[in-house]
Amino acid sequence: MTSITNDTPWMTTEAAAGYLSVSPGTMHNWRSKGTGPTYKTVGRIVRYHRDDLDAFLMTGAA
């Protein structure tokens, strides 16, 4: 039996919000204003990379 683990550094909006201790709505507002952490989209799917979230935290913005 094969075990599938989720060791990807890419996070959903909800997971990224939890990582930054803010609400998913705040993440959406930041995206709308262009002031939040860097993110990537594939179609309508938004993903945040852990390194980008860490860099955002280091700026003191969150």
PQR file of N, CA, C, O and H, with PARSE charges and radii, in Angstrom:
ATOM      1  N   MET A   1       0.841  -1.179   0.000 -0.4000 1.5000
ATOM      2  CA  MET A   1       0.000   0.000   0.000 -0.0000 2.0000
ATOM      3  C   MET A   1       0.886   1.241   0.000  0.5500 1.7000
ATOM      4  O   MET A   1       1.875   1.308   0.729 -0.5500 1.4000
ATOM      5  N   THR A   2       0.526   2.213  -0.815 -0.4000 1.5000
ATOM      6  CA  THR A   2       1.295   3.438  -0.953 -0.0000 2.0000
ATOM      7  C   THR A   2       0.694   4.527  -0.083  0.5500 1.7000
ATOM      8  O   THR A   2      -0.518   4.738  -0.084 -0.5500 1.4000
ATOM      9  H   THR A   2      -0.278   2.159  -1.408  0.4000 1.0000
ATOM     10  N   SER A   3       1.548   5.213   0.657 -0.4000 1.5000
ATOM     11  CA  SER A   3       1.106   6.322   1.495 -0.0000 2.0000
ATOM     12  C   SER A   3       1.399   7.630   0.770  0.5500 1.7000
ATOM     13  O   SER A   3       2.528   7.868   0.340 -0.5500 1.4000
ATOM     14  H   SER A   3       2.533   5.041   0.658  0.4000 1.0000
ATOM     15  N   ILE A   4       0.393   8.464   0.639 -0.4000 1.5000
ATOM     16  CA  ILE A   4       0.556   9.759  -0.006 -0.0000 2.0000
ATOM     17  C   ILE A   4       0.661  10.815   1.084  0.5500 1.7000
ATOM     18  O   ILE A   4      -0.230  10.957   1.922 -0.5500 1.4000
ATOM     19  H   ILE A   4      -0.523   8.270   0.989  0.4000 1.0000
ATOM     20  N   THR A   5       1.764  11.549   1.056 -0.4000 1.5000
ATOM     21  CA  THR A   5       1.942  12.624   2.034 -0.0000 2.0000
ATOM     22  C   THR A   5       1.852  13.955   1.316  0.5500 1.7000
ATOM     23  O   THR A   5       2.142  14.057   0.124 -0.5500 1.4000
ATOM     24  H   THR A   5       2.488  11.433   0.376  0.4000 1.0000
ATOM     25  N   ASN A   6       1.453  14.955   2.046 -0.4000 1.5000
ATOM     26  CA  ASN A   6       1.319  16.295   1.493 -0.0000 2.0000
ATOM     27  C   ASN A   6       2.449  17.164   2.031  0.5500 1.7000
ATOM     28  O   ASN A   6       2.249  17.977   2.933 -0.5500 1.4000
ATOM     29  H   ASN A   6       1.217  14.872   3.014  0.4000 1.0000
ATOM     30  N   ASP A   7       3.639  16.980   1.464 -0.4000 1.5000
ATOM     31  CA  ASP A   7       4.810  17.730   1.892 -0.0000 2.0000
ATOM     32  C   ASP A   7       5.099  18.918   0.988  0.5500 1.7000
ATOM     33  O   ASP A   7       6.216  19.434   0.970 -0.5500 1.4000
ATOM     34  H   ASP A   7       3.802  16.320   0.731  0.4000 1.0000
ATOM     35  N   THR A   8       4.101  19.347   0.244 -0.4000 1.5000
ATOM     36  CA  THR A   8       4.301  20.453  -0.679 -0.0000 2.0000
ATOM     37  C   THR A   8       4.403  21.772   0.081  0.5500 1.7000
ATOM     38  O   THR A   8       3.725  21.970   1.089 -0.5500 1.4000
ATOM     39  H   THR A   8       3.193  18.927   0.259  0.4000 1.0000
ATOM     40  N   PRO A   9       5.254  22.674  -0.410 -0.5600 1.5000
ATOM     41  CA  PRO A   9       5.344  23.996   0.225  0.2800 2.0000
ATOM     42  C   PRO A   9       4.230  24.939  -0.231  0.5500 1.7000
ATOM     43  O   PRO A   9       4.142  26.063   0.264 -0.5500 1.4000
ATOM     44  N   TRP A  10       3.379  24.506  -1.163 -0.4000 1.5000
ATOM     45  CA  TRP A  10       2.292  25.337  -1.676 -0.0000 2.0000
ATOM     46  C   TRP A  10       1.072  25.213  -0.792  0.5500 1.7000
ATOM     47  O   TRP A  10       0.681  24.101  -0.434 -0.5500 1.4000
ATOM     48  H   TRP A  10       3.450  23.593  -1.565  0.4000 1.0000
ATOM     49  N   MET A  11       0.458  26.333  -0.431 -0.4000 1.5000
ATOM     50  CA  MET A  11      -0.681  26.351   0.485 -0.0000 2.0000
ATOM     51  C   MET A  11      -1.896  27.015  -0.149  0.5500 1.7000
ATOM     52  O   MET A  11      -1.779  27.903  -0.994 -0.5500 1.4000
ATOM     53  H   MET A  11       0.776  27.235  -0.722  0.4000 1.0000
ATOM     54  N   THR A  12      -3.058  26.560   0.284 -0.4000 1.5000
ATOM     55  CA  THR A  12      -4.303  27.214  -0.089 -0.0000 2.0000
ATOM     56  C   THR A  12      -4.403  28.539   0.660  0.5500 1.7000
ATOM     57  O   THR A  12      -3.600  28.818   1.550 -0.5500 1.4000
ATOM     58  H   THR A  12      -3.153  25.840   0.971  0.4000 1.0000
ATOM     59  N   THR A  13      -5.378  29.341   0.301 -0.4000 1.5000
ATOM     60  CA  THR A  13      -5.602  30.596   1.011 -0.0000 2.0000
ATOM     61  C   THR A  13      -5.873  30.344   2.482  0.5500 1.7000
ATOM     62  O   THR A  13      -5.355  31.053   3.345 -0.5500 1.4000
ATOM     63  H   THR A  13      -6.030  29.114  -0.422  0.4000 1.0000
ATOM     64  N   GLU A  14      -6.681  29.339   2.770 -0.4000 1.5000
ATOM     65  CA  GLU A  14      -7.025  29.025   4.162 -0.0000 2.0000
ATOM     66  C   GLU A  14      -5.796  28.593   4.954  0.5500 1.7000
ATOM     67  O   GLU A  14      -5.604  29.020   6.092 -0.5500 1.4000
ATOM     68  H   GLU A  14      -7.102  28.762   2.070  0.4000 1.0000
ATOM     69  N   ALA A  15      -4.966  27.747   4.353 -0.4000 1.5000
ATOM     70  CA  ALA A  15      -3.757  27.282   5.037 -0.0000 2.0000
ATOM     71  C   ALA A  15      -2.769  28.429   5.227  0.5500 1.7000
ATOM     72  O   ALA A  15      -2.147  28.549   6.283 -0.5500 1.4000
ATOM     73  H   ALA A  15      -5.122  27.399   3.428  0.4000 1.0000
ATOM     74  N   ALA A  16      -2.624  29.275   4.202 -0.4000 1.5000
ATOM     75  CA  ALA A  16      -1.718  30.418   4.305 -0.0000 2.0000
ATOM     76  C   ALA A  16      -2.200  31.403   5.362  0.5500 1.7000
ATOM     77  O   ALA A  16      -1.395  31.974   6.098 -0.5500 1.4000
ATOM     78  H   ALA A  16      -3.130  29.178   3.344  0.4000 1.0000
ATOM     79  N   ALA A  17      -3.504  31.600   5.435 -0.4000 1.5000
ATOM     80  CA  ALA A  17      -4.065  32.486   6.456 -0.0000 2.0000
ATOM     81  C   ALA A  17      -3.751  31.952   7.846  0.5500 1.7000
ATOM     82  O   ALA A  17      -3.370  32.714   8.734 -0.5500 1.4000
ATOM     83  H   ALA A  17      -4.158  31.137   4.837  0.4000 1.0000
ATOM     84  N   GLY A  18      -3.908  30.651   8.036 -0.4000 1.5000
ATOM     85  CA  GLY A  18      -3.562  30.049   9.318 -0.0000 2.0000
ATOM     86  C   GLY A  18      -2.091  30.199   9.635  0.5500 1.7000
ATOM     87  O   GLY A  18      -1.723  30.457  10.781 -0.5500 1.4000
ATOM     88  H   GLY A  18      -4.217  30.032   7.315  0.4000 1.0000
ATOM     89  N   TYR A  19      -1.253  30.041   8.638 -0.4000 1.5000
ATOM     90  CA  TYR A  19       0.200  30.171   8.795 -0.0000 2.0000
ATOM     91  C   TYR A  19       0.573  31.583   9.248  0.5500 1.7000
ATOM     92  O   TYR A  19       1.491  31.765  10.048 -0.5500 1.4000
ATOM     93  H   TYR A  19      -1.552  29.831   7.707  0.4000 1.0000
ATOM     94  N   LEU A  20      -0.152  32.584   8.724 -0.4000 1.5000
ATOM     95  CA  LEU A  20       0.123  33.982   9.074 -0.0000 2.0000
ATOM     96  C   LEU A  20      -0.722  34.484  10.243  0.5500 1.7000
ATOM     97  O   LEU A  20      -0.558  35.621  10.687 -0.5500 1.4000
ATOM     98  H   LEU A  20      -0.897  32.436   8.074  0.4000 1.0000
ATOM     99  N   SER A  21      -1.622  33.642  10.738 -0.4000 1.5000
ATOM    100  CA  SER A  21      -2.520  34.011  11.848 -0.0000 2.0000
ATOM    101  C   SER A  21      -3.433  35.176  11.486  0.5500 1.7000
ATOM    102  O   SER A  21      -3.650  36.084  12.288 -0.5500 1.4000
ATOM    103  H   SER A  21      -1.755  32.719  10.377  0.4000 1.0000
ATOM    104  N   VAL A  22      -3.962  35.135  10.268 -0.4000 1.5000
ATOM    105  CA  VAL A  22      -4.955  36.109   9.831 -0.0000 2.0000
ATOM    106  C   VAL A  22      -6.133  35.334   9.250  0.5500 1.7000
ATOM    107  O   VAL A  22      -6.062  34.114   9.106 -0.5500 1.4000
ATOM    108  H   VAL A  22      -3.786  34.398   9.617  0.4000 1.0000
ATOM    109  N   SER A  23      -7.197  36.022   8.922 -0.4000 1.5000
ATOM    110  CA  SER A  23      -8.362  35.345   8.360 -0.0000 2.0000
ATOM    111  C   SER A  23      -8.202  35.188   6.837  0.5500 1.7000
ATOM    112  O   SER A  23      -7.457  35.942   6.211 -0.5500 1.4000
ATOM    113  H   SER A  23      -7.254  37.013   9.039  0.4000 1.0000
ATOM    114  N   PRO A  24      -8.896  34.215   6.250 -0.5600 1.5000
ATOM    115  CA  PRO A  24      -8.883  34.095   4.789  0.2800 2.0000
ATOM    116  C   PRO A  24      -9.388  35.370   4.106  0.5500 1.7000
ATOM    117  O   PRO A  24      -8.944  35.703   3.007 -0.5500 1.4000
ATOM    118  N   GLY A  25     -10.310  36.079   4.752 -0.4000 1.5000
ATOM    119  CA  GLY A  25     -10.794  37.349   4.207 -0.0000 2.0000
ATOM    120  C   GLY A  25      -9.689  38.385   4.110  0.5500 1.7000
ATOM    121  O   GLY A  25      -9.638  39.159   3.154 -0.5500 1.4000
ATOM    122  H   GLY A  25     -10.671  35.809   5.645  0.4000 1.0000
ATOM    123  N   THR A  26      -8.811  38.402   5.093 -0.4000 1.5000
ATOM    124  CA  THR A  26      -7.673  39.319   5.055 -0.0000 2.0000
ATOM    125  C   THR A  26      -6.771  38.983   3.878  0.5500 1.7000
ATOM    126  O   THR A  26      -6.279  39.878   3.191 -0.5500 1.4000
ATOM    127  H   THR A  26      -8.852  37.773   5.869  0.4000 1.0000
ATOM    128  N   MET A  27      -6.556  37.693   3.645 -0.4000 1.5000
ATOM    129  CA  MET A  27      -5.740  37.265   2.502 -0.0000 2.0000
ATOM    130  C   MET A  27      -6.375  37.767   1.202  0.5500 1.7000
ATOM    131  O   MET A  27      -5.676  38.259   0.315 -0.5500 1.4000
ATOM    132  H   MET A  27      -6.957  36.966   4.203  0.4000 1.0000
ATOM    133  N   HIS A  28      -7.686  37.641   1.094 -0.4000 1.5000
ATOM    134  CA  HIS A  28      -8.401  38.110  -0.094 -0.0000 2.0000
ATOM    135  C   HIS A  28      -8.257  39.623  -0.256  0.5500 1.7000
ATOM    136  O   HIS A  28      -8.007  40.114  -1.357 -0.5500 1.4000
ATOM    137  H   HIS A  28      -8.253  37.241   1.814  0.4000 1.0000
ATOM    138  N   ASN A  29      -8.417  40.353   0.842 -0.4000 1.5000
ATOM    139  CA  ASN A  29      -8.277  41.810   0.791 -0.0000 2.0000
ATOM    140  C   ASN A  29      -6.871  42.209   0.349  0.5500 1.7000
ATOM    141  O   ASN A  29      -6.706  43.109  -0.475 -0.5500 1.4000
ATOM    142  H   ASN A  29      -8.621  39.954   1.736  0.4000 1.0000
ATOM    143  N   TRP A  30      -5.864  41.541   0.898 -0.4000 1.5000
ATOM    144  CA  TRP A  30      -4.490  41.833   0.500 -0.0000 2.0000
ATOM    145  C   TRP A  30      -4.280  41.566  -0.984  0.5500 1.7000
ATOM    146  O   TRP A  30      -3.629  42.352  -1.671 -0.5500 1.4000
ATOM    147  H   TRP A  30      -5.998  40.810   1.567  0.4000 1.0000
ATOM    148  N   ARG A  31      -4.832  40.451  -1.484 -0.4000 1.5000
ATOM    149  CA  ARG A  31      -4.706  40.152  -2.919 -0.0000 2.0000
ATOM    150  C   ARG A  31      -5.359  41.239  -3.750  0.5500 1.7000
ATOM    151  O   ARG A  31      -4.802  41.673  -4.758 -0.5500 1.4000
ATOM    152  H   ARG A  31      -5.361  39.812  -0.925  0.4000 1.0000
ATOM    153  N   SER A  32      -6.550  41.687  -3.328 -0.4000 1.5000
ATOM    154  CA  SER A  32      -7.285  42.724  -4.061 -0.0000 2.0000
ATOM    155  C   SER A  32      -6.504  44.029  -4.126  0.5500 1.7000
ATOM    156  O   SER A  32      -6.511  44.716  -5.147 -0.5500 1.4000
ATOM    157  H   SER A  32      -7.002  41.335  -2.509  0.4000 1.0000
ATOM    158  N   LYS A  33      -5.830  44.365  -3.029 -0.4000 1.5000
ATOM    159  CA  LYS A  33      -5.083  45.621  -2.949 -0.0000 2.0000
ATOM    160  C   LYS A  33      -3.655  45.493  -3.469  0.5500 1.7000
ATOM    161  O   LYS A  33      -2.985  46.500  -3.698 -0.5500 1.4000
ATOM    162  H   LYS A  33      -5.825  43.807  -2.200  0.4000 1.0000
ATOM    163  N   GLY A  34      -3.184  44.249  -3.657 -0.4000 1.5000
ATOM    164  CA  GLY A  34      -1.810  44.032  -4.099 -0.0000 2.0000
ATOM    165  C   GLY A  34      -0.788  44.278  -3.015  0.5500 1.7000
ATOM    166  O   GLY A  34       0.372  44.571  -3.304 -0.5500 1.4000
ATOM    167  H   GLY A  34      -3.729  43.432  -3.471  0.4000 1.0000
ATOM    168  N   THR A  35      -1.217  44.159  -1.741 -0.4000 1.5000
ATOM    169  CA  THR A  35      -0.318  44.468  -0.635 -0.0000 2.0000
ATOM    170  C   THR A  35       0.131  43.236   0.142  0.5500 1.7000
ATOM    171  O   THR A  35       0.991  43.347   1.017 -0.5500 1.4000
ATOM    172  H   THR A  35      -2.160  43.921  -1.506  0.4000 1.0000
ATOM    173  N   GLY A  36      -0.414  42.099  -0.147 -0.4000 1.5000
ATOM    174  CA  GLY A  36      -0.112  40.894   0.615 -0.0000 2.0000
ATOM    175  C   GLY A  36       1.077  40.137   0.077  0.5500 1.7000
ATOM    176  O   GLY A  36       1.828  40.640  -0.758 -0.5500 1.4000
ATOM    177  H   GLY A  36      -1.112  42.009  -0.857  0.4000 1.0000
ATOM    178  N   PRO A  37       1.241  38.912   0.566 -0.5600 1.5000
ATOM    179  CA  PRO A  37       2.351  38.083   0.100  0.2800 2.0000
ATOM    180  C   PRO A  37       2.155  37.680  -1.368  0.5500 1.7000
ATOM    181  O   PRO A  37       1.040  37.675  -1.890 -0.5500 1.4000
ATOM    182  N   THR A  38       3.256  37.350  -2.000 -0.4000 1.5000
ATOM    183  CA  THR A  38       3.233  36.891  -3.380 -0.0000 2.0000
ATOM    184  C   THR A  38       2.442  35.596  -3.474  0.5500 1.7000
ATOM    185  O   THR A  38       2.514  34.752  -2.581 -0.5500 1.4000
ATOM    186  H   THR A  38       4.162  37.354  -1.576  0.4000 1.0000
ATOM    187  N   TYR A  39       1.690  35.442  -4.551 -0.4000 1.5000
ATOM    188  CA  TYR A  39       0.901  34.231  -4.767 -0.0000 2.0000
ATOM    189  C   TYR A  39       0.922  33.879  -6.242  0.5500 1.7000
ATOM    190  O   TYR A  39       1.281  34.702  -7.084 -0.5500 1.4000
ATOM    191  H   TYR A  39       1.632  36.127  -5.277  0.4000 1.0000
ATOM    192  N   LYS A  40       0.541  32.674  -6.542 -0.4000 1.5000
ATOM    193  CA  LYS A  40       0.445  32.196  -7.921 -0.0000 2.0000
ATOM    194  C   LYS A  40      -0.973  31.721  -8.165  0.5500 1.7000
ATOM    195  O   LYS A  40      -1.637  31.225  -7.255 -0.5500 1.4000
ATOM    196  H   LYS A  40       0.249  32.005  -5.858  0.4000 1.0000
ATOM    197  N   THR A  41      -1.433  31.874  -9.390 -0.4000 1.5000
ATOM    198  CA  THR A  41      -2.749  31.359  -9.745 -0.0000 2.0000
ATOM    199  C   THR A  41      -2.623  30.422 -10.941  0.5500 1.7000
ATOM    200  O   THR A  41      -1.802  30.618 -11.837 -0.5500 1.4000
ATOM    201  H   THR A  41      -0.894  32.277 -10.130  0.4000 1.0000
ATOM    202  N   VAL A  42      -3.457  29.411 -10.917 -0.4000 1.5000
ATOM    203  CA  VAL A  42      -3.633  28.512 -12.056 -0.0000 2.0000
ATOM    204  C   VAL A  42      -5.133  28.509 -12.292  0.5500 1.7000
ATOM    205  O   VAL A  42      -5.890  27.881 -11.552 -0.5500 1.4000
ATOM    206  H   VAL A  42      -4.124  29.252 -10.188  0.4000 1.0000
ATOM    207  N   GLY A  43      -5.551  29.211 -13.322 -0.4000 1.5000
ATOM    208  CA  GLY A  43      -6.980  29.403 -13.512 -0.0000 2.0000
ATOM    209  C   GLY A  43      -7.497  30.254 -12.364  0.5500 1.7000
ATOM    210  O   GLY A  43      -7.045  31.381 -12.160 -0.5500 1.4000
ATOM    211  H   GLY A  43      -4.936  29.722 -13.923  0.4000 1.0000
ATOM    212  N   ARG A  44      -8.444  29.708 -11.620 -0.4000 1.5000
ATOM    213  CA  ARG A  44      -8.987  30.425 -10.452 -0.0000 2.0000
ATOM    214  C   ARG A  44      -8.413  29.921  -9.141  0.5500 1.7000
ATOM    215  O   ARG A  44      -8.829  30.369  -8.073 -0.5500 1.4000
ATOM    216  H   ARG A  44      -8.812  28.793 -11.786  0.4000 1.0000
ATOM    217  N   ILE A  45      -7.471  29.003  -9.203 -0.4000 1.5000
ATOM    218  CA  ILE A  45      -6.878  28.424  -8.002 -0.0000 2.0000
ATOM    219  C   ILE A  45      -5.711  29.299  -7.554  0.5500 1.7000
ATOM    220  O   ILE A  45      -4.800  29.580  -8.332 -0.5500 1.4000
ATOM    221  H   ILE A  45      -7.133  28.639 -10.071  0.4000 1.0000
ATOM    222  N   VAL A  46      -5.747  29.727  -6.291 -0.4000 1.5000
ATOM    223  CA  VAL A  46      -4.700  30.578  -5.717 -0.0000 2.0000
ATOM    224  C   VAL A  46      -3.871  29.732  -4.763  0.5500 1.7000
ATOM    225  O   VAL A  46      -4.416  29.011  -3.926 -0.5500 1.4000
ATOM    226  H   VAL A  46      -6.487  29.499  -5.658  0.4000 1.0000
ATOM    227  N   ARG A  47      -2.557  29.823  -4.891 -0.4000 1.5000
ATOM    228  CA  ARG A  47      -1.662  29.110  -3.990 -0.0000 2.0000
ATOM    229  C   ARG A  47      -0.546  30.049  -3.550  0.5500 1.7000
ATOM    230  O   ARG A  47      -0.073  30.893  -4.312 -0.5500 1.4000
ATOM    231  H   ARG A  47      -2.114  30.408  -5.571  0.4000 1.0000
ATOM    232  N   TYR A  48      -0.140  29.872  -2.289 -0.4000 1.5000
ATOM    233  CA  TYR A  48       0.957  30.635  -1.693 -0.0000 2.0000
ATOM    234  C   TYR A  48       2.101  29.683  -1.391  0.5500 1.7000
ATOM    235  O   TYR A  48       1.878  28.576  -0.900 -0.5500 1.4000
ATOM    236  H   TYR A  48      -0.524  29.187  -1.671  0.4000 1.0000
ATOM    237  N   HIS A  49       3.320  30.104  -1.682 -0.4000 1.5000
ATOM    238  CA  HIS A  49       4.494  29.300  -1.370 -0.0000 2.0000
ATOM    239  C   HIS A  49       4.989  29.682   0.027  0.5500 1.7000
ATOM    240  O   HIS A  49       5.003  30.858   0.390 -0.5500 1.4000
ATOM    241  H   HIS A  49       3.501  31.003  -2.081  0.4000 1.0000
ATOM    242  N   ARG A  50       5.384  28.697   0.785 -0.4000 1.5000
ATOM    243  CA  ARG A  50       5.835  28.929   2.163 -0.0000 2.0000
ATOM    244  C   ARG A  50       6.975  29.946   2.218  0.5500 1.7000
ATOM    245  O   ARG A  50       7.006  30.778   3.125 -0.5500 1.4000
ATOM    246  H   ARG A  50       5.372  27.742   0.490  0.4000 1.0000
ATOM    247  N   ASP A  51       7.908  29.898   1.269 -0.4000 1.5000
ATOM    248  CA  ASP A  51       9.027  30.851   1.260 -0.0000 2.0000
ATOM    249  C   ASP A  51       8.530  32.293   1.089  0.5500 1.7000
ATOM    250  O   ASP A  51       9.068  33.214   1.703 -0.5500 1.4000
ATOM    251  H   ASP A  51       7.883  29.223   0.532  0.4000 1.0000
ATOM    252  N   ASP A  52       7.503  32.482   0.254 -0.4000 1.5000
ATOM    253  CA  ASP A  52       6.937  33.818   0.060 -0.0000 2.0000
ATOM    254  C   ASP A  52       6.234  34.306   1.318  0.5500 1.7000
ATOM    255  O   ASP A  52       6.290  35.492   1.643 -0.5500 1.4000
ATOM    256  H   ASP A  52       7.066  31.734  -0.245  0.4000 1.0000
ATOM    257  N   LEU A  53       5.576  33.399   2.024 -0.4000 1.5000
ATOM    258  CA  LEU A  53       4.920  33.778   3.280 -0.0000 2.0000
ATOM    259  C   LEU A  53       5.953  34.155   4.332  0.5500 1.7000
ATOM    260  O   LEU A  53       5.767  35.116   5.078 -0.5500 1.4000
ATOM    261  H   LEU A  53       5.530  32.436   1.760  0.4000 1.0000
ATOM    262  N   ASP A  54       7.051  33.390   4.391 -0.4000 1.5000
ATOM    263  CA  ASP A  54       8.125  33.714   5.339 -0.0000 2.0000
ATOM    264  C   ASP A  54       8.736  35.067   5.018  0.5500 1.7000
ATOM    265  O   ASP A  54       9.014  35.854   5.923 -0.5500 1.4000
ATOM    266  H   ASP A  54       7.203  32.609   3.785  0.4000 1.0000
ATOM    267  N   ALA A  55       8.949  35.347   3.730 -0.4000 1.5000
ATOM    268  CA  ALA A  55       9.520  36.640   3.330 -0.0000 2.0000
ATOM    269  C   ALA A  55       8.562  37.771   3.716  0.5500 1.7000
ATOM    270  O   ALA A  55       8.998  38.832   4.162 -0.5500 1.4000
ATOM    271  H   ALA A  55       8.723  34.708   2.994  0.4000 1.0000
ATOM    272  N   PHE A  56       7.276  37.543   3.545 -0.4000 1.5000
ATOM    273  CA  PHE A  56       6.276  38.543   3.910 -0.0000 2.0000
ATOM    274  C   PHE A  56       6.311  38.802   5.421  0.5500 1.7000
ATOM    275  O   PHE A  56       6.211  39.947   5.862 -0.5500 1.4000
ATOM    276  H   PHE A  56       6.922  36.680   3.183  0.4000 1.0000
ATOM    277  N   LEU A  57       6.452  37.742   6.200 -0.4000 1.5000
ATOM    278  CA  LEU A  57       6.555  37.903   7.652 -0.0000 2.0000
ATOM    279  C   LEU A  57       7.806  38.682   8.043  0.5500 1.7000
ATOM    280  O   LEU A  57       7.778  39.485   8.976 -0.5500 1.4000
ATOM    281  H   LEU A  57       6.533  36.812   5.841  0.4000 1.0000
ATOM    282  N   MET A  58       8.893  38.444   7.334 -0.4000 1.5000
ATOM    283  CA  MET A  58      10.148  39.111   7.658 -0.0000 2.0000
ATOM    284  C   MET A  58      10.081  40.611   7.399  0.5500 1.7000
ATOM    285  O   MET A  58      10.837  41.377   7.997 -0.5500 1.4000
ATOM    286  H   MET A  58       8.916  37.792   6.576  0.4000 1.0000
ATOM    287  N   THR A  59       9.180  41.040   6.509 -0.4000 1.5000
ATOM    288  CA  THR A  59       9.028  42.478   6.257 -0.0000 2.0000
ATOM    289  C   THR A  59       8.238  43.155   7.378  0.5500 1.7000
ATOM    290  O   THR A  59       8.182  44.382   7.453 -0.5500 1.4000
ATOM    291  H   THR A  59       8.566  40.418   6.023  0.4000 1.0000
ATOM    292  N   GLY A  60       7.630  42.344   8.247 -0.4000 1.5000
ATOM    293  CA  GLY A  60       6.843  42.882   9.334 -0.0000 2.0000
ATOM    294  C   GLY A  60       5.463  43.328   8.916  0.5500 1.7000
ATOM    295  O   GLY A  60       4.794  44.059   9.646 -0.5500 1.4000
ATOM    296  H   GLY A  60       7.676  41.347   8.186  0.4000 1.0000
ATOM    297  N   ALA A  61       5.030  42.893   7.743 -0.4000 1.5000
ATOM    298  CA  ALA A  61       3.751  43.351   7.211 -0.0000 2.0000
ATOM    299  C   ALA A  61       2.560  42.634   7.845  0.5500 1.7000
ATOM    300  O   ALA A  61       1.466  43.197   7.888 -0.5500 1.4000
ATOM    301  H   ALA A  61       5.573  42.299   7.150  0.4000 1.0000
ATOM    302  N   ALA A  62       2.741  41.430   8.331 -0.4000 1.5000
ATOM    303  CA  ALA A  62       1.597  40.685   8.869 -0.0000 2.0000
ATOM    304  C   ALA A  62       1.463  40.879  10.356  0.5500 1.7000
ATOM    305  O   ALA A  62       0.553  40.323  10.972 -0.5500 1.4000
ATOM    306  H   ALA A  62       3.629  40.973   8.296  0.4000 1.0000
TER
END
